[in-house]
Amino acid sequence: MATSLTMPHDPATLLSAILSTIRDRIIPLTRESFANGGAPFGGAILDGDLKPVIAAVNAWAECPIYHGETNSIRKFYQIPEAERPAPPSCVFFATHEPCALCLSAFSWTEFKFIVHLFTYEESDEMLGDTGNIEMLQEVFRVPVAGETSEKFATRALYNRQNKFFSIKSMEEVLNEVTDEAERTRLSEEVQQVRKIYDEFRTPNA
């Protein structure tokens, strides 16, 4: 049974901090990386006060497992321990819904609160094919005896709420903003950021 972890921040405040981090920290890194043949996957770790501690992008050319998220974690652990916030107190932001590797990395490193912008389907559409859905289906989604193919096809790829972490899309967090005017303003900002990522589409994707 999935365990629910409560995000320890007001949703409007959380979204504002993430949007600032995307614009100020992640987008510049992504532009530079993409211009040099990199992929537009980025990550950032925000401390308990929602101040960015680390931002990083995919570094596949250096090592295939340096995804936006795992590269962020690697850089996070290069900070001296005395200066590094405890992972459970942080919020981890991923530009794209994390793959199987990165979901496991969150579990092992105890990052409990993860927010992402784009879904797997949107990532596939943007880049042609990332293989995330296929990998989760082939490696982790095991059929149950007697389960129909229709039922199997509709089963979730992973538990978004579990004892290790809670993961939400920015749209889900946006829906938790109770003030209508604030929700509208933040929704417009999210759409503006989404449009920036049109720069990083793979041709003919």
C-alpha positions as semicolon CSV with decimal commas, in nm:
position;residue;x (nm);y (nm);z (nm)
1;M;0,000;0,000;0,000
2;A;0,133;0,346;-0,094
3;T;0,230;0,578;0,189
4;S;0,145;0,945;0,155
5;L;0,414;1,200;0,238
6;T;0,296;1,558;0,282
7;M;0,491;1,825;0,095
8;P;0,622;2,058;0,370
9;H;0,560;2,385;0,185
10;D;0,272;2,604;0,078
11;P;0,210;2,509;-0,289
12;A;0,216;2,868;-0,417
13;T;0,543;2,943;-0,239
14;L;0,691;2,615;-0,362
15;L;0,595;2,683;-0,724
16;S;0,732;3,037;-0,712
17;A;1,067;2,908;-0,585
18;I;1,082;2,636;-0,850
19;L;0,993;2,875;-1,132
20;S;1,267;3,117;-1,024
21;T;1,516;2,831;-1,007
22;I;1,424;2,712;-1,357
23;R;1,461;3,058;-1,508
24;D;1,772;3,168;-1,319
25;R;1,968;2,846;-1,277
26;I;1,848;2,562;-1,499
27;I;1,765;2,737;-1,828
28;P;2,111;2,898;-1,869
29;L;2,280;2,561;-1,803
30;T;2,042;2,388;-2,044
31;R;2,103;2,637;-2,324
32;E;2,479;2,592;-2,293
33;S;2,454;2,212;-2,276
34;F;2,204;2,185;-2,562
35;A;2,422;2,404;-2,785
36;N;2,699;2,150;-2,731
37;G;2,488;1,846;-2,812
38;G;2,350;1,776;-2,465
39;A;1,995;1,674;-2,373
40;P;1,759;1,919;-2,202
41;F;1,717;1,726;-1,878
42;G;1,788;1,928;-1,566
43;G;1,753;1,909;-1,193
44;A;1,781;2,130;-0,888
45;I;1,788;2,077;-0,514
46;L;1,620;2,338;-0,295
47;D;1,686;2,352;0,079
48;G;1,428;2,374;0,356
49;D;1,389;2,747;0,291
50;L;1,340;2,676;-0,081
51;K;1,672;2,833;-0,175
52;P;1,854;2,652;-0,458
53;V;2,156;2,455;-0,337
54;I;2,252;2,285;-0,662
55;A;2,136;2,298;-1,023
56;A;2,270;2,070;-1,294
57;V;2,188;1,927;-1,634
58;N;2,236;1,597;-1,809
59;A;2,602;1,500;-1,863
60;W;2,564;1,182;-2,066
61;A;2,884;1,253;-2,260
62;E;3,079;1,230;-1,935
63;C;2,896;0,924;-1,803
64;P;2,570;0,758;-1,919
65;I;2,422;0,762;-1,568
66;Y;2,477;1,136;-1,515
67;H;2,118;1,230;-1,584
68;G;1,988;1,572;-1,481
69;E;1,881;1,427;-1,147
70;T;2,176;1,199;-1,073
71;N;2,421;1,469;-1,181
72;S;2,250;1,708;-0,939
73;I;2,282;1,450;-0,662
74;R;2,649;1,395;-0,746
75;K;2,720;1,767;-0,723
76;F;2,513;1,793;-0,404
77;Y;2,735;1,535;-0,234
78;Q;3,047;1,724;-0,338
79;I;2,939;1,998;-0,096
80;P;3,114;1,952;0,242
81;E;2,886;1,761;0,478
82;A;2,877;2,043;0,734
83;E;2,743;2,280;0,466
84;R;2,501;2,038;0,303
85;P;2,134;2,024;0,405
86;A;1,985;1,686;0,488
87;P;1,811;1,539;0,181
88;P;1,478;1,477;0,361
89;S;1,453;1,851;0,432
90;C;1,499;1,941;0,065
91;V;1,274;1,957;-0,239
92;F;1,411;1,803;-0,556
93;F;1,296;1,952;-0,886
94;A;1,333;1,760;-1,213
95;T;1,255;1,925;-1,544
96;H;1,128;1,593;-1,682
97;E;0,955;1,306;-1,504
98;P;1,239;1,096;-1,358
99;C;1,340;0,769;-1,521
100;A;1,383;0,437;-1,341
101;L;1,748;0,516;-1,257
102;C;1,664;0,852;-1,102
103;L;1,362;0,722;-0,911
104;S;1,593;0,466;-0,750
105;A;1,852;0,736;-0,678
106;F;1,593;0,935;-0,481
107;S;1,515;0,628;-0,271
108;W;1,881;0,557;-0,193
109;T;1,969;0,918;-0,112
110;E;1,651;0,993;0,088
111;F;1,518;1,282;-0,117
112;K;1,154;1,257;-0,018
113;F;0,985;1,539;-0,208
114;I;1,016;1,555;-0,586
115;V;0,839;1,785;-0,833
116;H;0,868;1,758;-1,212
117;L;0,752;1,973;-1,505
118;F;0,716;1,748;-1,811
119;T;0,564;1,399;-1,811
120;Y;0,713;1,092;-1,980
121;E;0,472;1,136;-2,270
122;E;0,570;1,500;-2,314
123;S;0,939;1,410;-2,298
124;D;0,892;1,150;-2,570
125;E;0,705;1,401;-2,786
126;M;0,970;1,669;-2,732
127;L;1,273;1,452;-2,799
128;G;1,141;1,182;-3,031
129;D;1,171;0,895;-2,781
130;T;1,342;0,881;-2,443
131;G;1,261;0,515;-2,373
132;N;1,151;0,585;-2,015
133;I;0,810;0,423;-2,048
134;E;0,948;0,119;-2,230
135;M;1,217;0,065;-1,966
136;L;0,971;0,081;-1,677
137;Q;0,734;-0,154;-1,859
138;E;1,001;-0,405;-1,957
139;V;1,198;-0,416;-1,632
140;F;0,956;-0,339;-1,351
141;R;0,592;-0,385;-1,454
142;V;0,548;-0,761;-1,406
143;P;0,216;-0,920;-1,509
144;V;0,013;-1,080;-1,232
145;A;-0,118;-1,433;-1,286
146;G;-0,464;-1,415;-1,439
147;E;-0,441;-1,044;-1,515
148;T;-0,595;-0,945;-1,849
149;S;-0,383;-0,762;-2,105
150;E;-0,624;-0,467;-2,081
151;K;-0,582;-0,445;-1,703
152;F;-0,205;-0,481;-1,731
153;A;-0,188;-0,200;-1,989
154;T;-0,364;0,043;-1,757
155;R;-0,156;-0,031;-1,445
156;A;0,058;0,257;-1,317
157;L;0,426;0,246;-1,413
158;Y;0,537;0,319;-1,055
159;N;0,401;0,435;-0,717
160;R;0,413;0,815;-0,716
161;Q;0,337;0,815;-0,344
162;N;0,537;0,558;-0,147
163;K;0,734;0,522;0,175
164;F;1,053;0,650;0,011
165;F;0,929;0,961;-0,169
166;S;0,635;1,166;-0,292
167;I;0,648;1,285;-0,652
168;K;0,412;1,537;-0,810
169;S;0,392;1,723;-1,137
170;M;0,388;2,101;-1,130
171;E;0,029;2,080;-1,255
172;E;-0,066;1,874;-0,950
173;V;0,097;2,126;-0,718
174;L;-0,072;2,407;-0,909
175;N;-0,411;2,247;-0,846
176;E;-0,340;2,268;-0,472
177;V;-0,311;2,648;-0,480
178;T;-0,634;2,767;-0,318
179;D;-0,624;3,136;-0,416
180;E;-0,773;3,155;-0,766
181;A;-0,587;3,469;-0,873
182;E;-0,257;3,328;-0,751
183;R;-0,325;2,997;-0,924
184;T;-0,397;3,179;-1,251
185;R;-0,078;3,386;-1,224
186;L;0,136;3,081;-1,149
187;S;-0,029;2,882;-1,426
188;E;0,068;3,153;-1,675
189;E;0,427;3,143;-1,548
190;V;0,439;2,766;-1,584
191;Q;0,317;2,794;-1,944
192;Q;0,584;3,058;-2,016
193;V;0,854;2,821;-1,890
194;R;0,710;2,536;-2,094
195;K;0,737;2,752;-2,407
196;I;1,106;2,816;-2,337
197;Y;1,164;2,442;-2,370
198;D;1,047;2,458;-2,731
199;E;1,406;2,573;-2,794
200;F;1,524;2,227;-2,694
201;R;1,303;2,014;-2,915
202;T;1,476;1,754;-3,128
203;P;1,418;1,828;-3,500
204;N;1,142;1,612;-3,648
205;A;1,044;1,484;-3,303
